[in-house]
């Protein structure tokens, strides 16, 4: 039947403090080898960028034992990308949350996007790679069928607030449901608490994930900021449970509470 989903290879890999899930269309290419390469990349990123590993580059820089000039080309690239996000978000993104060097607000999205690029490099054009609420997809789930990404309701665990059909694009959510108010507003030095969650939809997860972190720090001003950037769309849920979204939000409309 033409409307049936493609057969998928699935793998869930614990890495970077979360679980990264792969769903890859089985179409004759060596899916297993491609996914193994992508998983190896994610573990390498974890080893070099984790702020929780004392021997990572990030921890060594934070401790003053390694300079940025001595760091890997990947880390220097990440910092260059961070600088672009800082400029784009009017300083609401930071590489020094809570006074410590930590570019994690960009690293996970960048790493997951690169994992998806590895699959593309192997000719696997229909796939989804998801890690901790952040998703990069390419191609289709089945003939004429986009991937569908569910957005969790931060106030109702296990409940889907909205669904977003997507072919080539990315979704990222930043919020307080799992880790509490952990995102800092760099302008005040205080935890961002006006929003319970902020979800962005765009093209590339590197930017979408980092901008979602920054937009959460903006609080109620986030939707106005997103509306000025036509490559992004947003869904926000405030601390009281009220949902709001940009005019071009591509997902289903939540019922306002």
Beta strands, then each sheet from edge to edge (+ up, - down):
strand 1: 8-15
strand 2: 18-25
strand 3: 127-131
strand 4: 134-138
strand 5: 147-152
strand 6: 160-166
strand 7: 169-175
strand 8: 184-185
strand 9: 190-191
strand 10: 195-202
strand 11: 233-238
strand 12: 243-245
sheet 1: 1+ 2- 3+ 4- 7+ 10- 11+ 12-
sheet 2: 5+ 6-
sheet 3: 8+ 9-
end
